[in-house]
Amino acid sequence: MALDVGEITSSVHRGLASGLRGQVVYPGDGGYDAARAVFNGMIDRRPLAVIRPVDASDVVRCIEFARRHVLPISVRGGGHSVAGHAVRDGAIMLDLSGMKAVQVDLEKRTVRAEPGLMLGEFDRATQAFGLATTLGVVSVTGIAGLTLGGGLGWLNGRYGLACDNLRSADVVTADGQMLTASTQENEDLFWGIRGGGDNFGVVTSFEYQLHPVDLVLAGALSYPLSMAPPVLRFYDDFVKAAPDELSTAVSLAVTRTGEPTVSIVVCYCGPIDEGEQVLNPLRTIQSPVVDGIQPMPYTALQGARDEGFPSGRLQYWKSGWLRNLTDGAIEILMQFVPQMPSFASGVGLQQMHGVASRIAPSATAFRHRAEQYDFLILSQWSDATDSDRDIEWTDALFEAMQPHLEESVYVNNLGDEGPGRVKAAYGQNYPRLAALKKTLDPDNLFRANQNIDTSRI
Ligand SMILES: Cc1cc2nc3c(=O)[nH]c(=O)nc-3n(C[C@H](O)[C@H](O)[C@H](O)COP(=O)(O)OP(=O)(O)OC[C@H]3O[C@@H](n4cnc5c(N)ncnc54)[C@H](O)[C@@H]3O)c2cc1C
């Protein structure tokens, strides 16, 4: 039975909240605006109610309620999807951010983690035991959406993506069932949530493989943008031949005082003396203005960029996979970066390398397995009157880069760019994802996401 907006508050309250352990926030309640806010300040959506489950049984109850009353659902992990899929107008918003339990199993070197954890919270808990697994590179991002879409970070060369380190997950599906997905149980679902994750249910618990991670040799080499051509050409050859222990990224930006710069950021995850030797050619071939590479705790590296990504700024991102830093691609960057309209913006190239690049494209729903870069234009600004200016610059750079980019895109960086781009994200894995969606969520209850369209089987 469908409810109209007027009935929802009392109905949720009677039929749902009475049996829930978690909190419910309604429009008009004091905390409503804070509860519906997500990382991207462009997103201003009004859910019917925000429900904060404390455990899987609360999640089951919410899903049954939404299904019974034909109400759309959105699911919030860390709230960092730039498309703002954690919140939807007129939906029941399941805000999992209170579910933060994390339990390390030292014997098995695994961790069970709930979906409300941010990367920094997860890393702190595992690094207490000298262990870590691949997550992203900004510690205030949520583990849930990141892992379900792939999860590219500083340990990808040595240990693969976040989703490659997933051993199992507990998932509440659209019919209210709780399934455990792993290589032994519900294998198809396990395949699908490693890259196509938020289409099939609500993950209430992740189990990851951990690895010993001590100090890492990490930091940035910075140069004026005028040095970008020789620096980036050398970098491109160097990092492709580097051992798996080295994962890297490039960042192009304009400082607050107006100087365009290029930085190479590295993380060597292995013995520090070996890392010094490996990195020596990169550090000496050109003279950087700043060489900040030094041994540091992994958590220090993970938190180093957080200040650049406060919640609430207006965000507009465009991305695609880039195989090679060719002269043509570098020329475009040289042309556009000095015109970057906001000091808070940047262009990033996050390297996929080593273990992450060698896994078969069909082994998980995440298919982009190659030595390559996730090319990302991260435009962010604070004043809404600047929006046209920043969006125009972003679109123009993205357009200019088209001849150099693959047709595919990493789903976790997508905005609302239409079904064609979602299809481009999954490519040859799309039909299998669509078949799985048809089986597990035939009514498309989970559609506040990069949606798998079952008519495309
Ligand atoms: C500052 C910043 C830095 C980033 N850095 C990286 C990086 O280094 N590497 C990288 O790979 N990506 C990176 N990303 C992209 C990131 O992976 C995505 O934004 C991801 O969606 C964030 O997950 P979340 O849980 O915070 O987001 P949310 O917005 O909460 O969720 C994203 C999607 O997942 C769904 N979802 C969330 N939790 C669950 C759940 N438990 N069960 C089912 N569905 C769920 C949501 O409904 C939504 O569709 C970055 C993003 C930002 C904003």
The ligand as an SDF file (V2000), in Angstrom:
LIG
                    3D

 53 58  0  0  0  0  0  0  0  0999 V2000
   37.0690   13.2120   -0.6130 C   0  0  0  0  0  0  0  0  0  0  0  0
   36.9000   11.9260   -1.3710 C   0  0  0  0  0  0  0  0  0  0  0  0
   37.9880   11.1200   -1.5900 C   0  0  0  0  0  0  0  0  0  0  0  0
   37.8520    9.9130   -2.2780 C   0  0  0  0  0  0  0  0  0  0  0  0
   38.9490    9.1220   -2.4640 N   0  0  0  0  0  0  0  0  0  0  0  0
   38.8010    7.9220   -3.0540 C   0  0  0  0  0  0  0  0  0  0  0  0
   39.9110    7.0440   -3.1900 C   0  0  0  0  0  0  0  0  0  0  0  0
   41.0210    7.3380   -2.8190 O   0  0  0  0  0  0  0  0  0  0  0  0
   39.6980    5.8360   -3.7770 N   0  0  0  0  0  0  0  0  0  0  0  0
   38.4660    5.4540   -4.2170 C   0  0  0  0  0  0  0  0  0  0  0  0
   38.3490    4.3280   -4.7100 O   0  0  0  0  0  0  0  0  0  0  0  0
   37.4040    6.2550   -4.1110 N   0  0  0  0  0  0  0  0  0  0  0  0
   37.5430    7.4830   -3.5500 C   0  0  0  0  0  0  0  0  0  0  0  0
   36.4730    8.3270   -3.4340 N   0  0  0  0  0  0  0  0  0  0  0  0
   35.1860    7.9210   -4.0050 C   0  0  0  0  0  0  0  0  0  0  0  0
   34.4230    7.0940   -2.9800 C   0  0  0  0  0  0  0  0  0  0  0  0
   34.8190    5.7630   -3.1250 O   0  0  0  0  0  0  0  0  0  0  0  0
   32.9160    7.2180   -3.1960 C   0  0  0  0  0  0  0  0  0  0  0  0
   32.5390    8.5520   -3.0020 O   0  0  0  0  0  0  0  0  0  0  0  0
   32.1190    6.3110   -2.2670 C   0  0  0  0  0  0  0  0  0  0  0  0
   30.8060    6.2710   -2.7480 O   0  0  0  0  0  0  0  0  0  0  0  0
   32.1190    6.7960   -0.8490 C   0  0  0  0  0  0  0  0  0  0  0  0
   31.4280    5.9040   -0.0360 O   0  0  0  0  0  0  0  0  0  0  0  0
   30.5020    6.4320    1.1540 P   0  0  0  0  0  0  0  0  0  0  0  0
   30.0400    5.2580    1.9220 O   0  0  0  0  0  0  0  0  0  0  0  0
   31.1830    7.5410    1.8760 O   0  0  0  0  0  0  0  0  0  0  0  0
   29.3500    7.1100    0.3120 O   0  0  0  0  0  0  0  0  0  0  0  0
   27.7470    7.0730    0.3740 P   0  0  0  0  0  0  0  0  0  0  0  0
   27.3370    8.2980   -0.3610 O   0  0  0  0  0  0  0  0  0  0  0  0
   27.2280    6.8900    1.7310 O   0  0  0  0  0  0  0  0  0  0  0  0
   27.4230    5.7880   -0.4660 O   0  0  0  0  0  0  0  0  0  0  0  0
   27.7970    5.6450   -1.8120 C   0  0  0  0  0  0  0  0  0  0  0  0
   26.8590    4.6450   -2.4860 C   0  0  0  0  0  0  0  0  0  0  0  0
   26.9470    3.3930   -1.8110 O   0  0  0  0  0  0  0  0  0  0  0  0
   25.6800    3.0500   -1.2510 C   0  0  0  0  0  0  0  0  0  0  0  0
   25.9190    2.4760    0.0690 N   0  0  0  0  0  0  0  0  0  0  0  0
   26.5510    3.0460    1.1060 C   0  0  0  0  0  0  0  0  0  0  0  0
   26.6010    2.1820    2.1280 N   0  0  0  0  0  0  0  0  0  0  0  0
   25.9980    1.0530    1.7250 C   0  0  0  0  0  0  0  0  0  0  0  0
   25.7490   -0.2050    2.3270 C   0  0  0  0  0  0  0  0  0  0  0  0
   26.1550   -0.4680    3.5760 N   0  0  0  0  0  0  0  0  0  0  0  0
   25.1050   -1.1610    1.6320 N   0  0  0  0  0  0  0  0  0  0  0  0
   24.7000   -0.9060    0.3600 C   0  0  0  0  0  0  0  0  0  0  0  0
   24.8990    0.2620   -0.2750 N   0  0  0  0  0  0  0  0  0  0  0  0
   25.5550    1.2220    0.4100 C   0  0  0  0  0  0  0  0  0  0  0  0
   24.8900    4.3420   -1.1990 C   0  0  0  0  0  0  0  0  0  0  0  0
   23.5210    4.1000   -1.2540 O   0  0  0  0  0  0  0  0  0  0  0  0
   25.4030    5.0880   -2.4170 C   0  0  0  0  0  0  0  0  0  0  0  0
   24.7310    4.6560   -3.5710 O   0  0  0  0  0  0  0  0  0  0  0  0
   36.5870    9.5300   -2.7630 C   0  0  0  0  0  0  0  0  0  0  0  0
   35.4820   10.3640   -2.5500 C   0  0  0  0  0  0  0  0  0  0  0  0
   35.6350   11.5450   -1.8590 C   0  0  0  0  0  0  0  0  0  0  0  0
   34.4500   12.4280   -1.6680 C   0  0  0  0  0  0  0  0  0  0  0  0
  1  2  1  0
  2  3  1  0
  2 52  2  0
  3  4  2  0
  4  5  1  0
  4 50  1  0
  5  6  2  0
  6  7  1  0
  6 13  1  0
  7  8  2  0
  7  9  1  0
  9 10  1  0
 10 11  2  0
 10 12  1  0
 12 13  2  0
 13 14  1  0
 14 15  1  0
 14 50  1  0
 15 16  1  0
 16 17  1  0
 16 18  1  0
 18 19  1  0
 18 20  1  0
 20 21  1  0
 20 22  1  0
 22 23  1  0
 23 24  1  0
 24 25  2  0
 24 26  1  0
 24 27  1  0
 27 28  1  0
 28 29  2  0
 28 30  1  0
 28 31  1  0
 31 32  1  0
 32 33  1  0
 33 34  1  0
 33 48  1  0
 34 35  1  0
 35 36  1  0
 35 46  1  0
 36 37  1  0
 36 45  1  0
 37 38  2  0
 38 39  1  0
 39 40  1  0
 39 45  2  0
 40 41  1  0
 40 42  2  0
 42 43  1  0
 43 44  2  0
 44 45  1  0
 46 47  1  0
 46 48  1  0
 48 49  1  0
 50 51  2  0
 51 52  1  0
 52 53  1  0
M  END
$$$$
